[in-house]
Amino acid sequence: MSDGSDQNARDGGTLRQRMRRGLCVPAIAAPMFLVSGPDLVIAACRAGIIGSFPSLNARTPDDLDRWLARLAEETAGHAPYAVNVILDRRNPRRDADVALILRHKPPVVITSVGSPEAVVEPVHDYGGIVFSDVATVRHATKAIAAGADGLVLLTAGAGGNTGWLNPFAFTAAVRAIFDGPIAVAGCITHGAELAVLELLGADFGYMGTRFLASTESLAPSEHKDAVVAAGADDIILTDRISGMPANFVRQRLIKAGVMDSQGKIASTSSNDYYSFANVWSAGQAAGGIRCIEPVAEIARQLESEYRHARQASVSG
């Protein structure tokens, strides 16, 4: 059980300090299904950004075991890394993945699609930090009550499974009830946006699409090229892929038969979902991405933009 000293160690300021160690900018390279792997996570951590990946990207529990061991070794002394786990009871690997997480003790665990309550205490027992991603203020309230240390706010425009609230309204509403670390997902492409998030009261930008178009990501080259070519209007929100609202690249939806050339989504039954492997996820931030680059170069640009924006806000 947690005692008073543990509670003191878990106050918002202390958690922020722990997560910011080794960072060049307040950013998390978001966990992207079929995209984030060990190479991307390690490159991000070594460049001064929190790297993360979904546990299901390791295609078997044995693969996850090897990935976690490698990450612990190759990120040591750098920014912390995070693993994202789907807690929905329909995830057949939920219990096996949680057991491996508790064995390898990653610094940060990000929970999705379900209450974080079941993992909070065991992760705290080894000294880890638990974030929960949430799409509404109601979800945020539940995650706070369940003991989450931090929250990822899924706002309008984020890639993959997403939210629909405006980041200004969402951040303000959550900050009014929660003093722990907050990360905001949705259209974060440049360092200046990270500085703006801090002014809003958030602590981290949760950046997926920018790192999808990196040389280290697992995305096929055609997916990366499509992100570079896409504008904000080319990103389409639909629940026909996973049953949950998610953003995808228009041209790939057309090619996969999910959408016709006029922009009409194909009619299917509520249980007739398409495979994520046949379509390409991306957020509206794709409109600000011009080329495929190594993670280290992306981090360098973000740091330069972030510092310039911070200086401008002070001098202004």
N, C-alpha and C positions, 0 to 999 in steps of 0.2 A: 504493500500500500504506500501511497505517496505521503510524505510528512511535510512539515512546514518548510524545511530547508529545500525540499524538492520544488515546492510551490514558488519559493523565492527564485530558484534557478530557472523557472519557467515563465517569469514575467516577460511582457512584451519587449522591453528594452534589451534584456539579456538574450532573448531568442534572436532578435535582429542582429545583435553583435556577433553571435555565433554564426549566423548565416552569411554575414557580410565578410567574414574572414577570407582573405585571398581574392576578393572580387575587384575587378576593374570598373564595373558598372553594376547597378542594382538590377540584375536581370537573371531570369531562369530560362534556359533553352527548354521549351516545353516538351513533354513526352508525346510523341506522335506515332500513332499506330502504323506499323510497317515501314517506318521512316527512321526512328531514333534507335541507334545501336551503340555498342561499346565505343567504336571509333569516334562517333559524334560526341558522346558524353565525355570521353577522356579529353578530346580536343577542347571542348568548352571549358571544362574544369581547369585545364592547364592554361587557358587563355584568360582566366579570371571571370568566368560565368558559371553559374550553377547548371550542371548538365543533368538531364533526366531522361528516363525511358519507361515505356509501359512494360510490365513484366511479361505480358503476352507476346511481345516481340521476340523474346527467346522462345522458340517454337516448342520446346519441351522443358519440363522441370530440370532435367539434366543440363540443358543449355543454360537455363537461368542460373543454376548453381555455378557453372563455369563463368558466366558473365559477371556475376556478383563478386566472385573471387578476383577476377581480373581488374574490375573497377576499384576494389578496395586497394589493390596493390599499385595501380597506375595513376590513381588520383591522390595518393597520399602526399600531404604537404601542399596541396593545391586547394582550389575552391571545393566545397562539398558537392556530392552528387546525390541524386534522388531517384527513387524507383516509384513508379505509379502502379497501383494495384486496383483492379476492379472488384468491389466487394459485393456486387449483386449475387444473390444465391444461384442465379442461372449460369454463373461463370464456373465451369467444371474444374478449373484449376485454382479457384480461390484459396482453398485451404492449403494446398501444396505450395503455392507461391508465398502465402503468408508465412508458412513454416520456414521456407528458405530465407525470407527476409529477416525473420527473427534470428536465424542462425548466423547470417552474414553481417547484420547490424548496419545497414546503410545509414548515413547521417540524417537523411530526410526521407520520409515516406509520404507520398501523395495518394490519397484515396479518392475513388470515383464511384459513382452509381451505387450509393448505399451509405449508411451511417458509419462513421469512423470509429464508433464506440468500441467495437470488438478488438481493435488493434491499438488503441490509445495507450492503455496501461502497459501491455508488453513492450511496445516501442519505447515508452518512457522509462521502463525498467532498465533498458540498456543504454539510455541517454539520448535516444533519437528524438526527432521533431516530426510531428504529424501535421500535414496540411490536408485540407479537404476541399475539393473543387465544388462550387455551388453556382447555380444559375438564377436563383431568386433570393430575396431577402428572407423568405420563409425557410428555404434550404439552409441559408447561413445561420439563422437562429437555431435550427436543429443541430447543425454541426458544432456550434459553440457549446450548446448544452451537452453534447456528446464528448466534449473535452478536446476538440481540435485545437492545436497550438496556433495554426495559421489557416487562412482561407485563400483559395484561388477563385476570383470572381470571373466567371465566364460571361463576357459581355457581347453585345452585337458586333458581328463581323469577324469573330474568332474562327479559325479553321477547325475542321472536324466537328465533333459534338460541341454545341455552342449554346450560349444564352441569347437573350434578345433585349436585355435592359441597356440603357445608355450608361456608359462607364462613369459619367459625372454623377448621375442620380444613384447608381448602385454603390459606388465607393462612398458617397456621403452617407447613405442610409446605413451601410455596414459599419462605417467608422463611428457612427453615433452610438452603436451598441457593442463595439468590440475594440479593444486596445491592442490586440495582438498583431502580428505581421500579416499584411495583405498583399497578394500579388494580383495584378489585373491582366486578363487575357483579352485580346481583341484589337487587331490593327496596330500592334506595336512593331515598328520597323526601324526607327532611328533613335539615336541617343537623346535627341531633344524631347522625344515623347517620354522617355524614362524620367527626365527632369520634371516634366509636366505632371507625371503621376505622383511624384513626391510632393509637389505643391498641392495636389488634391487630397493628400493624406495617405496614399498607398506607399508601399515599401519596395515592391519589385514589379518589373514588367515581365509578363509571361509570354515569351516569344517563340512561336512555332514556325510560321511560314518563312521567316527570314533565314532560319537554320535548315529548313527543308531544302532550300536552294544552296546548300553547301556541298563541297566536294566529299565531305565525310558522311553525309546522310545515306541511308539505305535506299532512298527513293530511286527508281530507275531514271535514266537520263531523260527519257521522254517526259516524265512527271516534272522534273526540275525545269526543263525547257518550257513546259506549259505554264509554270508559275512565273518564269521570267517574262513570257509573252503576254500574260494576262493583265488586264486592268481590273479595277474594283468592280466594274459592271459585269465582268466575266465570272464572278463568284456567285453561285446559286445556292440558296438555302432550301433544303428538302429533308423530309423525314422518311423518304422511300428507300434509303440505303440501310440504316440500322434500326429504324423505328423511332429514332430520336432526331430532333432538328440538328442538321449538320451542314457545313458549307463545302462545296465542291466546285471544280473547274467546269465551266459550261461545256466546252467542246468535248470533254471526255464523257460527260453525261449524255451528250448527243450520240457519241460513238458507241456507248454502252447500251443505247436504247432506252435510257431512263427519261430522256427529254427529246422532243422533236425539234426541228430547226426553227420553229416558230416560238419556242420557249415553253411549250406545254409539257408538263410532267405526265409521263405515262400512267394510266390508271391500273392499279394493282390492288389486290386484297391487302388488308392490314398486316397479314402475316407473310406476304410474298416479297421479301426484302432482297435487294441486290447485294452483291459482295463488295466489300471495301476494296478487294484486290482488283476489281474491274473498273473502278472509278478513282479519281484523284482528288484527295482533300486539299484544301488551301483556304486561307482567310483572305479578307479584303485587303490586307497588307501587301498582297501580291502586286498591287498597283505601284508600289514604291521600290520593287526589286528589279534591278537592271541586268544582273549577271550572276553566274554561279561562282562562288568564291570559297576559299578555305575558311574554316571557323576562325582561325587566328586573325585573318584579315578583317572578317566581319567584326570581331571583338575590337580590333584596333580602331575601326571607323566609329563604332558605337562609343568608345571611350572618348575619342576626339569630339564627336558631336555632343555628348553628354557634358563634358567639361566646358565647352563653348557655351552651351545653353545655360549652365549654372552660373558662369561668369556674367553672361548677359543679363540674367535675372537680378543678380546682385548689383551690377553697375546701373541697371535701368531703374 
